[in-house]
Amino acid sequence: MVRNPIYCGKIKIPAFENKSEKIVEGAHERLIPVVLFDHVQRIIKDADLNHPKKLTSKRIANENLIFRGILQCPNCGKTLTGSGSQGHIKKYYYYHCMGHCSYRVRADLINLSFFHFLRRIEW
């Protein structure tokens, strides 16, 4: 939301065919001054340069989904989240993509393969 120029009275026109993207004055009333919008954009840009994709620590809410929010989708690169599905006998856990690519993998297989990897590199 803070990156959208519509709030300072401008409209972003996306690139189309051989014409490049441009920002034009809108006919609507601005909610914030252009100077403030530009200042915020500079702050955001500096923050992105200084902390690219900062990893935040999260409390593990479910011991079956220990890598939720850490793994990346091999198809589209978005973060994998996790959830459980109730089967006939027990609950099954999956990591799945937060994007629209519908990637999904069983959490127990990922967790187990990581623990095997750790055993191989153990001194």
Buried (B, 14 or more C-beta within 10 A) or exposed (E): EEEEBBBBBBBEEEEEEEEEEEEEEBEEEBEEEBEEBEEBBEEEEEEEEEEEEEEEEEEEEEEBBBBBBEBEBEEEEBBBBBBBEEEEEEEBBBBBBEBEBEBBBEBEEBBEEEEEEEEEEEE
